[in-house]
Amino acid sequence: MIKFGTGGWRAVIGDDFVRENIMKVAAGVAALRREEGGSTPIIVGYDRRFLSDSAAKWIAEVLASEGIQVLFLNRSAPTPLIMHTVKTLGLDYGMEVTASHNPSEYNGIKLIVREGRDAPAETTARLEEIIANIGEVKPLDFKEAVAAGKITYIKNPFNSFLDDILAVLDTAAIRERGLRILFDPMHGSSAYPLMVIFHTTRCTIDVINGNKDAYFGGSMPAPTESTLTDLAQHVVAGGYDLGIGVDGDGDRLGIIDSNGRYISANEILVLLYYYLHEYKGWKGPVVRNLATTHMLDKVAESFGEVCCEVPVGFKWISSKIDEVDAVLGGESSGGLTVRGHIHGKDSVYAAALFAEMISVTGKSPSELIDELTARYGSFEMCEFNLRFAAEDKARITKIIFEDKQLPDFGEPIVRVSYDDGCKVYFENGFIICRFSGTEPLLRIFAEASTKAKAQEYIDKFARFLNL
């Protein structure tokens, strides 16, 4: 069965991610569009994973056969570009072939809906129902569909996206600072837009891992502390001001300081919210998912603002930003967006804004983090991921979500939430245990004033579950 999780449909190449299933997804989207009375073209894009370009063409062939005008990108592109195009052109749907930060054996499809948003759960649930009843799919030949005008290439697809970002940046401050940046696109599809932005703002920028590699250099295409060690070493050795890493489809961001220090996604969120509120005067709340740092809550409280907590899945963050007119929203996995930009996570805009922040403040990320830690206290997060078999999932589900059993953490529990997984709140920390929506993983996150304390929470939970 084809199932959509928090980041779209993802499957192992050659197992479930095969031509037949890819065409069924396309036929399902076409049927859903008819059911909803949609009338606009559908944009189809793809990242640099193995089979992505071919899969995008198979999708376009099916959509064209269903009488839908297809806007096709003739080069790989990050997911934020597809979201931006859906928003600016007022399209009903966009489709991006990507498995984002998943291992190289995966690929998938992200469905973008009106206003450039991640497809909500009710939309993907209905799509799954339609796909389950799809019969034989008869695509058109791609070249014949192009010749007939049923598939058209978008001319200069990046222009509007880049212009909108540059229009809201303090480009003068970045030019004045003259940053030296080392960029790691992790063999993904975000090299071009970030290179254009940083060349336009007169930064000196060099690139590592810019080639297309179906195996992502043997690493995960996710900008984490462990995957950016090579970038950190090169930043220090080369005397760069900043290292920037983004994931395979350009929606997650990682930062390396000039001293080689990894700036976590949680720290990036806190820094950018602080900068936008205090330096740029953007007043309003902040939004985070329930597995993201509570330091945001402390910062917001000091501003007389609120921090809104939502379930995992960026659609919840973007909808909450609209609801409360938040300055910024993001998650501990590296995705964020800012008021007025697209309704999904975008590492291109986030990286450019981060460069603006250190240019305007004249301070390094480490200096800024140390200032905020001195003011708000230390917030350290640890994570534990476990791949599970079907019987393990059933056992864990019964213990945590049916019987609602918890270990003895050795301190009072303030409250417990089962809104998305199981989250236990303490006076000065939390632990959350939930199943991933994109991989067969059990994820446990914990935050406390020290890493040792956060790890203690995880160890107690893991022992309790016999993991």
C-alpha positions in Angstrom: 0.0 0.0 0.0 1.1 3.5 -0.8 1.1 5.6 2.4 1.9 9.3 2.9 3.6 10.3 6.1 4.6 13.7 7.5 6.9 14.3 4.6 5.1 12.7 1.7 5.3 9.1 0.3 8.7 7.5 0.7 9.8 4.0 -0.2 12.8 1.9 -1.1 13.9 2.2 -4.7 13.2 -1.1 -6.6 11.0 -2.3 -3.8 7.9 0.0 -3.6 9.3 3.0 -5.4 8.9 1.6 -8.9 7.4 2.9 -12.1 4.0 1.3 -11.6 3.5 2.8 -8.1 4.9 6.2 -9.2 2.3 6.3 -12.1 -0.5 5.3 -9.7 0.4 8.2 -7.4 0.2 10.6 -10.4 -3.1 9.1 -11.6 -4.4 9.5 -8.0 -3.4 13.1 -7.9 -5.2 13.6 -11.3 -8.3 12.0 -9.9 -8.2 14.0 -6.7 -7.9 17.2 -8.7 -11.0 16.3 -10.8 -12.9 15.4 -7.6 -12.0 18.8 -6.1 -12.8 20.7 -9.4 -9.2 21.9 -9.9 -8.4 23.6 -13.1 -4.8 24.9 -13.0 -1.6 23.2 -14.3 0.5 21.0 -12.0 4.2 21.7 -11.6 6.5 18.7 -11.4 10.0 18.9 -10.1 12.7 16.6 -8.8 15.9 16.4 -6.8 19.2 14.7 -7.6 18.5 11.3 -6.2 18.7 8.1 -8.2 15.6 7.8 -10.5 14.2 11.2 -9.6 14.4 12.7 -13.1 12.9 9.5 -14.6 10.1 9.4 -12.0 9.3 13.1 -12.7 8.9 12.3 -16.3 6.6 9.3 -15.6 4.5 11.5 -13.4 4.3 14.2 -16.2 3.3 11.5 -18.8 0.4 10.3 -16.6 -0.8 13.8 -15.8 -0.7 14.8 -19.4 -2.7 11.7 -20.4 -5.3 12.8 -17.9 -5.7 16.1 -19.7 -3.8 18.1 -17.1 -1.3 20.8 -18.3 2.1 20.0 -16.8 4.7 22.6 -15.9 8.0 20.8 -15.9 11.4 21.8 -14.6 14.2 20.8 -17.0 16.8 20.7 -14.1 16.8 19.5 -10.5 15.4 21.9 -8.0 14.8 22.1 -4.3 11.4 21.6 -2.8 11.1 25.2 -1.6 11.1 26.3 -5.3 8.2 24.1 -6.0 6.3 25.4 -3.0 7.0 29.0 -4.0 5.9 28.4 -7.6 2.6 26.8 -6.5 2.0 29.9 -4.3 3.0 32.6 -6.7 1.2 31.1 -9.7 -1.9 30.1 -7.7 -1.7 26.4 -8.7 -3.9 23.7 -7.2 -1.0 21.2 -6.9 2.8 20.7 -7.2 4.7 17.5 -7.0 8.4 17.1 -6.1 10.2 13.8 -6.5 12.4 13.5 -3.4 13.0 11.5 -0.2 14.5 14.6 1.4 17.0 13.5 4.1 16.3 9.8 3.9 19.1 7.3 3.1 20.1 6.9 -0.5 18.1 3.7 -1.1 14.9 5.7 -0.6 13.0 8.0 -3.0 9.5 9.5 -2.8 7.0 12.2 -3.7 6.0 15.3 -1.9 2.6 16.7 -2.7 2.2 20.5 -2.5 -1.3 22.0 -2.3 -2.8 25.5 -2.8 -0.8 28.4 -1.5 2.4 26.3 -1.6 1.6 24.2 1.5 2.4 20.7 2.5 -0.6 18.5 1.7 -2.7 18.2 4.9 -3.5 14.8 6.4 -7.1 14.7 5.1 -5.8 15.3 1.5 -3.2 12.6 1.6 -5.7 10.2 3.3 -8.2 10.7 0.4 -5.4 10.3 -2.1 -4.4 7.0 -0.5 -8.0 5.8 -0.9 -8.1 6.8 -4.6 -4.7 5.2 -5.3 -5.8 1.9 -3.8 -8.5 1.7 -6.4 -6.5 2.9 -9.4 -6.6 0.4 -12.3 -4.4 0.3 -15.4 -2.6 3.6 -16.1 -1.9 4.6 -19.7 0.6 7.4 -19.9 1.5 9.5 -22.9 5.0 9.5 -24.4 6.9 12.4 -22.8 8.4 13.8 -26.0 5.0 13.6 -27.8 3.3 15.3 -24.9 5.9 18.1 -25.0 5.5 18.4 -28.8 1.7 18.6 -28.3 2.1 21.4 -25.7 0.7 19.3 -22.9 4.0 19.4 -21.0 5.8 22.7 -21.0 9.1 23.7 -19.5 9.2 26.6 -17.1 11.5 29.3 -18.3 13.8 30.7 -15.7 12.1 28.9 -12.8 14.4 30.4 -10.1 14.0 34.1 -10.9 10.9 34.9 -8.9 12.0 32.7 -6.0 15.4 34.3 -5.8 14.1 37.8 -6.3 11.6 37.4 -3.4 14.4 36.3 -1.1 16.8 39.1 -2.1 14.0 41.7 -1.7 13.7 41.1 2.0 17.4 40.6 2.8 19.6 43.4 4.1 21.9 42.9 1.1 23.9 46.0 1.9 24.9 44.7 5.3 26.0 41.3 3.9 28.0 43.1 1.1 29.7 45.3 3.7 30.7 42.3 5.9 32.3 40.4 3.0 31.8 36.9 4.4 33.8 33.9 3.4 31.5 31.0 3.2 32.0 27.3 2.6 28.9 25.6 1.3 28.0 21.9 1.4 24.8 21.1 -0.6 25.4 17.4 0.3 25.2 16.4 -3.4 21.7 17.8 -3.4 19.6 20.3 -5.4 20.2 23.6 -3.6 23.6 24.6 -4.9 22.4 27.0 -7.6 20.0 29.2 -5.7 22.3 29.7 -2.7 25.3 30.4 -5.0 23.3 33.1 -6.8 22.2 34.7 -3.5 25.7 34.8 -2.0 27.4 35.9 -5.3 24.8 38.7 -5.5 25.6 39.8 -2.0 29.3 39.8 -2.8 30.3 36.9 -0.5 33.3 34.7 -1.2 31.8 31.2 -1.5 33.4 27.9 -2.1 31.6 24.5 -2.5 32.3 21.0 -1.4 30.2 17.9 -2.3 28.5 19.8 -5.2 28.5 17.0 -7.6 25.6 14.7 -8.2 26.1 11.4 -6.3 23.3 8.9 -5.9 24.9 7.6 -2.7 25.5 11.1 -1.2 29.1 10.3 -0.6 28.2 7.3 1.5 26.5 9.5 4.1 23.0 10.6 5.0 21.9 13.8 3.1 20.9 15.5 6.3 22.9 18.4 7.8 23.6 17.0 11.3 26.6 17.3 13.5 27.9 13.9 12.4 27.4 14.4 8.7 29.0 17.9 8.7 32.3 16.9 10.3 34.1 17.2 7.0 32.6 20.7 6.5 33.7 21.7 10.0 37.3 20.6 9.3 37.4 22.5 6.0 35.9 25.7 7.6 38.6 25.8 10.2 41.5 24.9 7.9 40.4 27.4 5.3 39.7 30.3 7.7 36.0 30.6 6.6 33.6 32.8 8.5 30.7 30.3 8.1 30.0 26.8 6.9 26.5 26.1 5.5 25.1 22.6 4.9 21.6 21.8 3.5 19.9 18.5 2.9 19.2 16.7 -0.4 16.1 18.7 -1.4 17.0 22.0 0.2 14.6 22.3 3.1 16.8 21.6 6.1 19.8 23.7 7.3 22.9 23.1 9.3 25.5 25.7 10.3 29.2 25.5 11.2 30.9 28.5 13.0 34.4 29.7 12.1 35.8 27.7 15.0 34.3 24.5 13.7 31.4 24.5 16.2 28.2 22.9 14.9 25.2 25.1 15.4 22.2 22.9 15.9 18.9 23.3 14.4 17.5 24.3 17.8 20.1 27.0 18.1 19.5 28.3 14.6 15.8 28.7 15.4 16.5 30.5 18.7 19.1 32.8 17.1 16.9 33.8 14.1 13.8 34.4 16.3 15.9 36.6 18.6 17.4 38.4 15.6 14.2 39.0 13.8 12.4 40.2 17.0 15.2 42.3 18.6 17.2 43.6 15.6 14.6 43.8 12.8 11.6 44.6 15.0 9.4 41.8 13.9 6.9 41.4 16.8 4.9 38.3 17.3 4.9 34.7 18.6 7.1 31.8 17.5 6.0 28.3 16.6 7.8 25.0 17.2 6.9 21.3 17.1 6.8 19.3 20.3 10.3 17.8 19.7 12.0 21.2 19.5 13.8 23.2 22.2 11.9 24.9 25.0 14.5 27.6 24.9 12.2 29.2 22.3 9.5 29.4 25.1 11.9 31.2 27.4 13.0 33.7 24.7 9.4 34.4 23.7 8.3 34.9 27.3 11.1 37.4 27.8 9.7 39.4 24.8 6.1 39.2 26.2 5.3 36.8 23.4 4.1 33.2 23.4 5.6 30.0 21.9 3.0 27.8 20.3 3.6 24.0 20.3 2.3 21.8 17.4 2.6 18.2 16.4 5.5 17.0 14.1 4.9 17.7 10.5 5.6 21.1 8.9 2.0 21.6 7.8 1.1 22.1 11.5 3.8 24.8 11.8 2.8 26.7 8.7 -0.9 26.7 9.6 -0.1 27.9 13.1 2.1 30.7 11.8 -0.8 32.0 9.8 -3.2 31.6 12.7 -1.2 33.6 15.2 0.8 35.7 12.8 4.1 34.3 14.2 7.5 35.6 13.3 9.0 32.3 12.6 8.3 28.5 12.9 10.5 25.5 12.9 11.6 22.1 14.1 14.7 20.5 15.6 15.3 18.5 12.4 16.5 21.7 10.7 13.5 23.0 8.9 12.1 26.5 9.4 10.2 29.3 7.6 9.6 33.0 8.3 6.5 35.1 8.2 5.7 36.3 4.7 7.7 33.6 2.9 6.5 30.2 1.7 4.4 28.0 3.8 7.0 25.3 4.0 10.6 24.9 5.3 13.3 26.6 3.2 17.0 26.3 3.8 17.8 28.7 1.0 16.1 31.7 2.7 17.1 30.5 6.2 20.8 30.3 5.2 20.7 33.8 3.6 18.9 35.2 6.7 21.6 33.6 8.9 24.3 35.3 6.9 22.5 38.6 7.3 22.2 38.1 11.0 26.0 37.7 11.6 26.7 40.6 9.2 24.3 43.0 11.0 25.3 42.0 14.5 29.0 41.7 13.8 29.1 38.7 16.0 29.8 35.0 15.3 27.1 32.4 15.9 29.0 31.1 18.9 29.2 34.6 20.5 25.4 35.0 20.0 24.6 31.6 21.4 26.8 32.2 24.5 25.0 35.5 25.1 21.6 33.8 24.9 22.7 30.9 27.1 24.0 33.4 29.8 20.6 35.1 29.7 18.2 32.2 29.4 20.1 29.2 30.7 21.4 26.0 29.0 19.1 23.7 27.0 20.8 20.5 25.8 19.1 17.9 23.6 19.9 14.3 23.0 18.3 11.9 20.5 17.9 8.2 20.1 16.7 6.4 16.9 15.8 2.7 16.7 14.8 0.7 13.6 12.1 -1.7 14.5 10.4 -4.8 13.3 6.6 -5.1 13.1 6.3 -7.0 16.3 8.5 -4.4 18.1 6.1 -1.6 17.0 3.1 -3.5 18.3 4.7 -4.2 21.6 5.9 -0.6 22.1 2.5 0.8 21.0 0.8 -1.3 23.6 3.1 -0.2 26.4 3.2 3.5 25.7 0.0 4.3 23.8 -2.5 1.7 25.0 -1.5 0.9 28.5 0.1 4.4 28.9 2.9 3.1 31.1 5.9 5.2 31.9 9.3 4.6 33.6 10.2 6.1 36.9 12.2 9.1 35.9 13.2 9.9 39.5 11.5 13.4 39.5 8.0 14.9 39.4 6.2 14.8 36.0 4.4 18.1 35.3 2.1 16.6 32.6 2.0 14.0 29.8 0.7 14.6 26.3 -0.3 12.0 23.7 -1.2 14.5 21.0 1.7 13.2 18.8 3.6 10.3 20.4 4.1 10.5 24.1 5.7 13.6 25.6 6.6 13.8 29.3 7.1 17.4 30.6 9.3 18.0 33.6 9.9 21.3 35.4 13.2 21.9 33.5 13.1 19.5 30.6 11.1 16.9 28.6 11.3 13.6 26.8 9.2 12.6 23.8 8.9 9.1 22.2 7.2 8.8 18.8 7.2 6.8 15.6 8.7 8.5 12.6 6.3 9.4 9.8 8.9 8.9 7.1 11.0 5.9 8.1 10.5 2.7 10.2 12.1 4.4 13.2 11.2 5.0 16.8 12.5 8.4 17.8 13.2 9.5 21.3 14.2 13.2 22.0 15.0 14.6 25.4 16.0 18.0 26.6 17.5 19.1 29.9 19.9 21.7 31.3 22.8 19.3 30.6 23.4 16.6 28.0 24.0 14.1 30.8 20.6 14.7 32.2 18.9 14.5 28.8 20.7 11.2 28.1 19.6 9.9 31.5 15.9 10.5 30.5 16.6 8.5 27.2 18.4 5.7 28.9 15.6 5.2 31.4 13.0 5.2 28.7 15.0 2.8 26.5 15.6 0.4 29.4 11.9 0.5 30.3 11.0 -0.5 26.7 13.7 -3.2 26.6 15.5 -1.5 23.7 
